[in-house]
């Protein structure tokens, strides 16, 4: 007979573990599943987190960040107060922006440990094959759930099982390189990363170096990545890759008893690729919405309403800004002109998913 849970969360990244943590805190019986043997391994992102004051600027209605972001702050490595944006011709603009870097594997493990400490059951090396109604079919047998939270990435099995859309995603690759790097976050734009950007994010005695491109890219990402490493005089190292949402949230994140969160829902700021803060904010909302459904009978549709009320407007602005930028990404000449026209102030607003023209 299948074990029964109030909530089954698929995917123990920041979004899924946060959802499990807050659902468990309300007294629910929660199962957190992850296909990996070791949570957070391999690392597949830039390991960059926005400081709380930046998050409050971007998402003014968010609250409770001290509790929510406890583990990322604990695992912070170095602070970076500037994003340096590079044009195709090598011009750069310094954008004041408060952030810090983390050990992503330790951060993910720490958030999962928080969920377990609140009462969640964690199972690793567990692959979900499909979800149907209350049934969750895995490689280790079936479990039943009143609510299923899909936090299993942009190619979500949970979403596919219930007919929810995948977010539009592009390929990305990164690695860690030892060395002495400036204490600024570098973002490089142009045909070196079509429709996206390359990055160097300092982490003390090393840096996270990576590259992401848009959904239209059809070439070899590793070749593009090595070309970027060559351009910066960096050694060729093996990068870990994956897909990253590039145009913001999907249209619908609720179907029946299923909620989508994190990359599975496209909870990413389209103008900068940042997803950790947004995913954790929405993960908390998902966990609390699941608890409201199980304990009080509130409709799960409330999850969609709540996350859109907190982060929806900035994410939508980010999607529109990214759509405008895509018109320039095919030509380094046009992109250079566009970046020059924007200047540092408007680029800073774009990074924060704010209106480029104040008052409009």
Secondary structure, 3 states (H helix, E strand, C coil): CCEEEEEEEECCCHHHHHHHHHHHHCCCCEEEECCCCCCCCCCCCCCEEECHHHHHHHCCCCCCHHHHCHHHHHCEEEEEEEEEEECCCCCEEEEEEEEEEECHHHHHHHHHHHHHHCCCEEECCCCEEEEECCEEEECCEEEEEEEEEECCCCCCHHHHHHCCCCCCEEEEEEEEEECCCCCCEEEECCHHHCCCEEEEEECCCEEEEEEECCCCCCCCHHHHHHHHHHHCCCCCCCCEEEEEECCCCCCCCEECCEEECHHHHCCCCCCCCCCHHHHHHHHHHHHHHHHHHHHHCCCCHHHHHHHHHHHHHHHHHHHHHHHHHHHHHCCHHHHHHHHHHHHHHHHHHHHCCCCCCCCC
